[in-house]
Amino acid sequence: MQVLSLPQSVVTAYECVEEFLGERDPVVVAAFAFLGGYTLSRLWSLHTDDLGLRIHAKRSIFYYMRKLPFVKRQIEQHLKDARGNLEKSIHGNDNSGQFLSHLPQKGLSVDETVTLIKEYSAMESTNWMEGRCSGAVFHIDESESDEMRIYREVCDHFAWSNPLWPKLFPGVRKMEAEIVRISANLLGGNEKTCGTMSTGGTASILLACLAHRNRALKRGIQFPEMVIPESAHAAFIKAGELFRIKVTRIPVDPDNYRVNVAKMRKAISDRTCMLVGSAVNFPSGAHDDIESIGKLGQKYNIPVHVDACLGGFLLPFIDDARPFDFRVPGVCSISADTHKYGLTPKGSSVILYSSKEYLHNQYFCDPDWQGGIYASSTLEGSRAGLNIALCWASLRHHGAEGYRETSRAVVNATRKLRDAISAIPGLKVMGACDVCVVGWTGEDGININRFHALMEQRNWGLTSLQFPAGVHLMVTMLHTQEGVIDALVKDAREVVDEIRRSPNAELTGAAALYGMAQKIPDRSIVHEFAFEYLDTCYTEPPRHN
């Protein structure tokens, strides 16, 4: 019989270990072996979970750094300053001096309630009506218009409707089914295309991620992952947290701000449950290469989701739009917001799938509940049938010709703004900006955070961007009003000139906060600033003496 001989280096190593352990107490050896095994197991667990070992280590370092007294004092001071600025900005329009915190002992009369409604409505800024804010409201009609008359009629008939009870409210059930079918046909679907409505873009994205995660779990993938552009909407990160999906973010090309498809391919693993592309993305308005992403999905048998929350009701009516919908091989799901460029009142969106194979992974059913078999098509149980009815009425009212005119107006205004910003020395447009979003950053000494703050002083509500620092305007029908784009460009030129005259001016207020937030390596501190903002929205306004 042939005896297996080991290399001399292995034999020597074995002898060294044997000699070392032979001189140690067996209990100590066992303890070290146990602790070593546990440590390695723990490190491996941290390495393979949703965050990874590097992020866990980074968070631990920052956690202990924040315990240092001088660091803690600085953070508390910055939070205090931010809190004061937030109170002014959030409660600035509330001069009522009162805050309702208890039920009235006796219900208010109709006249009293209407008076309060008018007082609260008067707090709202008129900036958005004048087209001075980015996005937010995508369409507005005069209060006595035909469209508003239709919406009032819808409220009268469907205020109490709830699609959770389709037999009680068959009208609103039919409306939702028709909205889904209209959207499917608009977005290149066929007879197999299906879906549901949701309350908005975030909800539609959550449902898509839930469906693709559930599909992966059924296929034996215990720890699903999704591969998304770093420009993808934050709702995908929220979905990762909610549904325990590891999120891998892929950089965008610095020239066109579209996701790098080659790097996306390298990030694919046997755990990848979905690939994501945007048509168009929120930060810069770039349109990812959906066709190339679709080919990746086909090659590796991975569903491709297209986030068309912005472009869904614009791109189908644009002659030079790049392919993005179900006609692109590999695309399995699409989210599209009716309450954006679908021009419906807020609170509606659609999530569509190429077949019921995907949709059924979105559905929920508890067959063993004591209350009976419980099934729902979305995350919610009860839903506002009123939102569905308003959406249905809006789609019918505008029609294909109305959306074609809207799309043409929005795209023309977008490209006009893009060309005008490009012509201002010191400002650089971020990518093509040819659909509905114009993003730009500063160069040649123009601090974009200061630019943003100075534009805000002129009552322009631009959106702040980061990584890279920038601002954007999401163009809506309100910006197509005569003179709005011209006024924005004029103020942008004047602000750039002002910055050039005093390039070393100290950043204060919002400009300082924006700049600081992007430079903080410990992102948990940014969380605290953001939570201060959210907390302030729920606080009682300061009382005036």
C-alpha positions in Angstrom: 0.0 0.0 0.0 1.3 3.4 -1.0 1.7 5.9 1.9 0.7 9.5 1.2 3.7 11.8 1.9 3.1 15.4 2.9 5.3 18.3 1.9 8.0 19.1 4.4 6.6 22.6 5.0 3.3 21.1 6.1 5.0 18.6 8.4 7.1 21.3 9.9 4.1 23.5 10.5 2.2 20.6 12.1 5.1 19.8 14.4 5.3 23.5 15.5 1.6 23.6 16.3 1.8 20.3 18.2 4.8 21.6 20.2 3.0 24.8 21.0 -0.2 23.2 22.1 1.6 20.5 24.1 2.9 23.1 26.5 -0.5 24.7 27.2 -3.3 23.8 29.6 -6.0 21.9 27.6 -8.7 24.1 29.2 -7.0 27.3 27.9 -6.5 25.7 24.5 -10.2 24.8 24.3 -11.3 28.2 25.5 -9.1 29.9 22.8 -10.4 27.5 20.2 -14.0 28.3 21.1 -13.4 32.1 21.2 -11.5 32.0 18.0 -14.2 30.0 16.2 -16.9 32.3 17.6 -15.0 35.4 16.5 -14.4 34.0 13.0 -18.1 33.0 12.7 -19.2 36.4 13.9 -16.9 38.2 11.4 -18.1 36.0 8.6 -21.7 36.7 9.6 -21.1 40.5 9.5 -19.3 40.1 6.2 -22.2 38.3 4.5 -25.2 40.2 6.0 -27.0 43.2 4.3 -24.3 45.7 5.3 -21.0 43.9 5.2 -18.0 43.9 7.6 -16.5 47.2 6.4 -19.7 49.2 7.1 -20.1 47.5 10.5 -16.5 48.3 11.4 -16.9 51.9 10.2 -20.1 52.3 12.3 -18.4 50.9 15.4 -15.5 53.3 15.1 -17.8 56.3 14.7 -19.9 55.1 17.6 -17.0 55.2 20.0 -15.7 58.5 18.5 -19.0 60.2 19.2 -18.6 59.2 22.9 -15.6 61.6 23.1 -16.7 64.7 25.1 -15.6 67.4 22.6 -17.1 65.5 19.6 -20.3 65.1 21.5 -20.5 68.8 22.3 -20.0 69.8 18.7 -22.7 67.5 17.5 -25.1 68.7 20.1 -24.4 72.3 19.1 -24.9 71.7 15.4 -28.2 69.8 16.1 -29.4 72.7 18.3 -28.6 75.2 15.5 -30.3 73.0 13.0 -33.4 72.7 15.2 -33.7 76.5 15.4 -33.4 76.9 11.7 -35.9 74.1 11.1 -38.5 75.6 13.4 -38.3 78.9 11.5 -38.7 77.2 8.1 -41.4 74.6 9.1 -43.5 76.9 11.2 -42.8 80.2 9.5 -46.2 80.5 7.8 -48.1 79.7 11.0 -49.0 82.9 12.8 -52.2 81.6 14.4 -50.7 81.2 17.8 -52.8 78.0 18.5 -52.4 74.3 18.1 -55.3 71.9 18.4 -54.3 69.0 20.7 -57.6 67.8 22.1 -61.0 66.9 20.7 -63.5 69.7 21.1 -66.0 68.9 23.7 -68.7 69.6 21.2 -68.3 69.1 17.5 -67.8 72.2 15.4 -70.5 73.5 13.2 -70.1 73.5 9.4 -69.3 77.2 9.3 -66.7 76.9 12.1 -65.0 73.9 10.4 -65.0 75.7 7.0 -63.4 78.8 8.6 -60.6 76.6 10.1 -60.1 74.9 6.7 -59.6 78.3 5.1 -57.2 79.4 7.8 -55.1 76.3 7.3 -55.2 76.6 3.6 -54.0 80.2 3.9 -50.8 79.0 5.5 -49.7 77.4 2.2 -47.1 79.1 0.2 -48.2 80.4 -3.3 -44.7 79.6 -4.7 -45.7 76.3 -6.1 -48.7 77.8 -7.9 -46.3 80.3 -9.6 -44.0 77.5 -10.7 -41.2 78.4 -8.3 -40.8 74.9 -6.8 -39.3 71.7 -8.1 -41.8 69.0 -8.7 -44.3 68.6 -5.8 -47.4 69.6 -7.8 -47.6 68.5 -11.5 -50.8 70.1 -12.7 -53.3 72.6 -11.4 -56.6 73.9 -12.7 -58.6 76.9 -11.7 -61.1 76.1 -8.9 -64.1 76.5 -11.2 -62.6 74.5 -14.1 -64.3 71.5 -15.6 -61.7 69.3 -14.1 -62.3 70.5 -10.6 -66.0 70.0 -11.1 -65.3 66.4 -12.0 -63.2 65.9 -8.9 -65.9 67.3 -6.7 -68.4 64.9 -8.2 -66.0 62.0 -7.6 -65.7 63.0 -4.0 -69.5 63.0 -3.6 -69.8 59.5 -5.0 -66.7 57.7 -3.8 -65.6 59.3 -0.5 -66.4 56.1 1.4 -65.4 53.4 -1.1 -62.9 50.8 -0.3 -61.6 48.2 -2.8 -60.9 45.7 0.0 -64.6 45.0 -0.4 -65.0 44.5 -4.1 -68.6 43.3 -3.9 -69.7 46.3 -1.8 -67.9 48.7 -4.1 -67.9 47.2 -7.6 -67.6 50.6 -9.3 -64.2 51.4 -7.8 -63.0 47.8 -8.3 -63.8 48.1 -12.0 -62.0 51.5 -12.1 -58.8 50.1 -10.7 -58.9 47.2 -13.2 -59.4 49.7 -16.0 -56.5 51.9 -14.8 -54.2 48.9 -14.7 -55.2 47.8 -18.2 -54.9 51.4 -19.6 -51.4 51.7 -18.1 -50.3 48.2 -19.3 -51.3 49.1 -22.9 -49.6 52.5 -22.6 -46.4 50.9 -21.4 -46.1 48.3 -24.2 -47.8 45.4 -22.4 -49.8 42.6 -23.8 -52.7 40.4 -22.7 -50.5 38.8 -20.0 -49.4 42.1 -18.5 -51.0 42.7 -15.1 -50.7 44.7 -11.8 -52.3 46.8 -9.2 -52.5 50.3 -8.1 -50.7 51.8 -5.0 -50.6 55.0 -3.1 -47.5 56.4 -4.8 -44.1 55.7 -6.3 -42.5 54.5 -3.1 -45.3 52.0 -2.5 -45.1 50.7 -6.1 -41.3 50.2 -5.7 -41.8 48.4 -2.4 -44.3 46.1 -4.0 -42.0 45.3 -6.9 -39.1 44.5 -4.5 -41.4 42.4 -2.4 -42.6 40.4 -5.4 -39.1 39.7 -6.7 -37.8 38.9 -3.2 -40.6 36.4 -2.7 -39.9 34.8 -6.0 -36.2 34.4 -5.0 -37.1 32.9 -1.7 -39.3 30.3 -3.5 -36.3 29.5 -5.7 -34.2 28.7 -2.6 -32.3 32.0 -2.4 -32.1 32.6 1.3 -30.4 36.0 1.2 -31.7 37.8 -1.9 -29.7 40.8 -3.3 -30.7 43.5 -5.8 -28.4 45.5 -8.0 -29.4 49.1 -8.5 -27.9 52.3 -9.9 -26.6 54.7 -7.2 -29.0 57.2 -8.7 -32.0 54.9 -8.1 -34.7 56.2 -5.9 -34.2 55.9 -2.1 -37.4 53.7 -2.0 -35.2 50.8 -3.1 -33.0 51.3 0.0 -36.2 51.4 2.1 -37.3 48.2 0.5 -34.0 46.6 1.3 -34.4 47.5 5.0 -38.0 46.3 5.1 -37.7 43.1 3.2 -34.0 42.2 4.1 -32.7 42.4 0.6 -29.0 43.3 0.3 -28.6 46.4 -1.9 -25.6 46.7 -4.2 -25.3 50.2 -5.7 -23.6 50.7 -9.0 -21.9 54.0 -9.9 -23.2 56.1 -12.8 -21.1 57.4 -15.6 -19.8 60.9 -14.6 -20.5 62.2 -18.1 -24.0 61.1 -18.8 -25.2 60.0 -15.2 -26.5 56.7 -16.6 -25.7 53.5 -14.7 -22.5 51.7 -15.7 -23.9 48.5 -17.1 -20.5 46.7 -17.2 -20.1 47.2 -13.4 -23.7 46.1 -12.9 -22.8 42.8 -14.7 -19.8 42.3 -12.4 -22.1 42.7 -9.3 -24.5 40.0 -10.3 -24.3 36.8 -8.2 -26.3 33.7 -7.7 -28.3 35.6 -5.0 -29.3 38.5 -7.2 -33.1 38.7 -7.3 -33.6 41.8 -9.4 -31.8 44.4 -11.6 -33.0 48.0 -11.6 -32.9 50.8 -14.2 -34.6 54.3 -14.1 -36.5 55.9 -16.9 -35.8 58.6 -15.8 -33.9 59.0 -12.5 -34.7 61.6 -9.9 -31.4 63.3 -9.3 -30.3 64.3 -12.8 -33.2 63.0 -15.0 -30.9 60.6 -16.8 -32.4 57.7 -18.7 -30.6 54.4 -17.9 -29.8 52.0 -20.8 -32.8 49.8 -20.2 -32.1 47.7 -23.3 -28.6 46.7 -22.0 -29.9 46.0 -18.5 -32.7 43.9 -20.1 -30.0 41.8 -21.9 -28.3 41.2 -18.6 -31.6 40.1 -17.1 -32.2 37.6 -19.9 -28.7 36.2 -19.8 -28.7 35.5 -16.1 -32.5 34.9 -15.7 -32.9 37.8 -13.4 -36.1 40.0 -13.4 -35.5 43.6 -14.5 -37.5 46.4 -12.9 -37.9 49.7 -14.6 -38.6 52.6 -12.3 -40.7 54.8 -14.6 -42.4 56.8 -11.8 -41.2 59.9 -13.5 -41.2 58.9 -17.2 -44.1 56.5 -17.3 -46.7 59.0 -18.4 -44.2 61.2 -20.4 -42.0 58.9 -22.4 -44.8 57.1 -24.3 -45.7 60.4 -25.9 -42.2 61.6 -26.7 -41.1 60.8 -30.3 -37.4 60.6 -29.5 -37.7 58.7 -26.2 -35.3 55.7 -25.7 -36.9 52.3 -25.2 -37.8 51.5 -21.6 -41.1 49.6 -21.3 -42.4 46.0 -21.7 -41.3 45.9 -25.4 -37.7 45.7 -24.1 -36.8 42.0 -23.7 -36.0 41.3 -20.1 -38.2 43.9 -18.5 -40.5 42.1 -16.0 -42.0 45.0 -13.9 -42.5 48.7 -14.2 -43.6 51.3 -11.6 -45.2 54.5 -13.0 -46.8 57.3 -11.1 -50.3 58.5 -12.2 -50.0 61.3 -9.7 -47.0 62.8 -11.3 -47.2 63.3 -15.1 -50.4 61.3 -15.1 -51.7 64.6 -13.7 -54.0 63.0 -11.1 -54.5 64.3 -7.6 -51.9 62.9 -5.1 -52.2 59.3 -3.8 -52.0 57.0 -6.8 -49.5 55.0 -8.8 -49.4 51.7 -10.7 -47.1 48.7 -10.4 -47.2 46.4 -13.5 -45.7 42.9 -14.2 -45.2 41.1 -17.4 -47.1 38.1 -16.1 -49.0 36.7 -13.1 -46.0 34.7 -12.1 -44.5 37.9 -10.7 -47.8 39.5 -9.5 -48.7 36.5 -7.4 -45.5 37.0 -5.5 -46.8 40.4 -4.5 -50.1 39.1 -3.2 -50.6 38.2 0.5 -52.8 35.4 1.8 -53.3 34.0 5.3 -55.5 31.0 4.9 -55.6 30.1 8.7 -56.7 33.4 10.3 -59.6 33.1 12.7 -61.3 36.0 10.9 -61.5 33.9 7.8 -59.3 33.5 4.7 -57.6 36.9 4.4 -56.1 38.0 1.1 -54.9 41.4 -0.2 -53.3 42.5 -3.4 -51.0 45.1 -1.9 -49.4 45.9 1.5 -52.5 47.7 2.7 -55.8 46.1 3.6 -58.3 48.9 3.3 -57.4 51.5 0.7 -59.0 54.8 -0.3 -61.3 54.1 -3.2 -61.5 57.9 -3.6 -57.9 58.0 -4.8 -58.6 55.3 -7.4 -61.8 57.1 -8.6 -59.9 60.5 -8.9 -57.2 58.8 -10.9 -59.7 57.1 -13.2 -61.5 60.4 -13.8 -58.3 62.2 -14.5 -57.1 59.7 -17.1 -60.4 59.8 -18.8 -60.6 63.6 -18.7 -57.1 64.2 -20.2 -57.0 61.4 -22.7 -54.1 60.6 -25.0 -54.1 63.9 -26.8 -54.0 65.8 -23.6 -51.0 63.8 -22.3 -49.3 64.3 -25.7 -49.7 68.0 -25.4 -48.5 68.0 -21.8 -45.5 65.9 -22.6 -44.5 68.2 -25.4 -44.8 71.2 -23.2 -42.8 69.7 -20.3 -40.0 68.4 -22.6 -39.8 71.8 -24.4 -39.5 73.7 -21.1 -37.0 71.2 -19.8 -34.7 71.5 -22.8 -35.0 75.3 -22.8 -33.9 75.4 -19.2 -31.1 72.9 -19.8 -29.7 75.0 -22.7 -30.0 78.2 -20.7 -28.2 76.8 -17.6 -25.5 75.4 -19.8 -24.9 78.9 -21.2 -24.2 80.3 -17.7 -20.4 80.3 -16.9 -19.9 78.6 -13.6 -22.8 76.2 -13.8 -22.6 72.7 -15.4 -25.6 70.6 -16.4 -25.6 67.0 -15.2 -26.1 64.8 -18.2 -28.6 65.0 -21.1 -31.5 66.6 -19.0 -33.8 66.1 -22.0 -37.1 64.7 -20.5 -38.3 66.4 -17.3 -35.4 67.1 -14.9 -32.6 69.5 -15.2 -29.8 69.0 -12.7 -26.7 71.2 -12.5 -23.6 71.7 -10.3 -21.1 74.5 -9.8 -17.6 74.9 -11.3 -14.9 77.6 -11.6 -15.4 78.7 -8.0 -19.2 78.6 -7.8 -20.3 76.9 -4.6 -23.5 75.2 -5.5 -24.7 75.1 -1.9 -24.4 78.8 -1.6 -26.1 79.1 -5.0 -29.0 77.0 -3.7 -29.4 79.2 -0.6 -29.3 82.4 -2.5 -31.9 81.1 -5.0 -34.0 80.1 -2.0 -33.9 83.8 -0.8 -35.4 84.7 -4.1 -38.3 82.2 -3.5 -37.0 79.4 -5.8 -37.5 76.0 -4.2 -34.9 73.9 -6.0 -34.0 70.4 -4.8 -30.5 69.9 -3.2 -28.5 67.0 -4.6 -25.3 65.3 -3.2 -22.5 63.1 -4.4 -21.9 65.2 -6.4 -23.3 68.4 -4.9 -25.9 70.0 -7.1 -29.4 71.2 -7.5 -32.2 70.3 -9.8 -35.6 71.5 -11.0 -38.2 68.9 -11.8 -40.2 70.6 -14.6 -44.0 70.4 -14.3 -46.9 72.0 -16.1 -46.6 74.9 -13.7 -43.1 75.7 -15.1 -44.5 75.8 -18.7 -46.4 79.0 -17.7 -45.2 82.0 -19.6 -42.1 83.7 -18.2 -41.3 81.1 -15.4 -38.2 79.5 -17.0 -37.0 83.0 -18.1 -37.3 84.3 -14.6 -35.4 81.3 -13.1 -32.6 81.7 -15.6 -32.4 85.4 -14.9 -32.1 84.9 -11.2 -29.6 82.1 -11.7 -27.3 84.4 -13.7 -27.6 87.1 -11.0 -26.8 84.7 -8.2 -23.7 83.4 -10.0 -22.6 87.0 -10.5 -23.2 87.7 -6.8 -21.1 84.6 -5.8 -18.2 85.8 -8.1 -18.2 89.2 -6.4 -17.8 87.7 -3.0 -16.3 84.2 -3.5 -15.0 83.9 0.1 -18.2 84.7 1.8 -18.9 82.5 4.8 -21.6 79.8 4.3 -24.5 80.2 6.7 -27.9 78.7 7.3 -29.1 76.2 4.7 -25.9 76.5 2.6 -23.7 75.6 5.5 -26.0 72.7 6.5 -26.1 71.3 3.0 -22.3 71.5 2.6 -21.6 70.0 6.1 -24.0 67.1 5.6 -22.2 66.0 2.5 -18.8 66.0 4.2 -19.7 64.1 7.3 -18.2 60.6 7.1 -20.4 59.3 9.9 -23.8 59.2 8.1 -25.6 58.4 11.4 -25.2 62.1 12.3 -26.9 63.0 9.0 -29.7 60.6 10.2 -30.1 62.7 13.3 -30.3 65.9 11.3 -33.0 64.3 9.1 -34.9 63.0 12.1 -34.8 66.5 13.6 -36.5 67.7 10.4 -39.2 65.0 10.6 -39.7 65.6 14.4 -40.2 69.3 13.8 -43.0 68.6 11.3 -45.0 67.1 14.2 -44.2 69.7 16.9 -46.4 72.5 18.2 -45.3 75.8 16.6 -43.5 78.3 19.0 -45.9 80.7 20.6 -45.6 84.4 19.8 -45.7 86.9 22.6 
